[in-house]
């Protein structure tokens, strides 16, 4: 059974700061000596949302990994460190913007 170490106000503050600075869940987990799952849960509890700014290259990579490499939504979410819902939303956006012969931006 996993231990349930209580979160301190200092840890919450650091979590918020690192999240805002764009650190990945894995990086934050290592820094706070907690699991990635614990980081995701605490972010959810604190309603800390990371609004990822997708670059054109990331959008192209997302589409390639999903359509060509056939990665699952779950694997894509872990790779880009966003929620599965964020992946589904970005895929819909990218697909709607994709015009043959035109780059995604």
Long-range contacts (C-beta under 8 A, 24 or more apart in sequence): 2-35, 5-34, 7-42, 12-42, 12-46, 15-39, 15-42, 15-43, 15-46, 15-48, 16-46, 16-48, 19-43, 19-48, 19-50, 22-50, 24-81, 25-81, 26-81, 50-81, 50-82, 52-80, 52-81, 52-82, 52-86, 54-90, 56-103, 56-104, 56-105, 59-90, 59-94, 59-104, 59-105, 60-103, 60-104, 62-87, 62-90, 62-91, 62-94, 63-91, 63-94, 63-95, 63-98, 63-104, 66-91
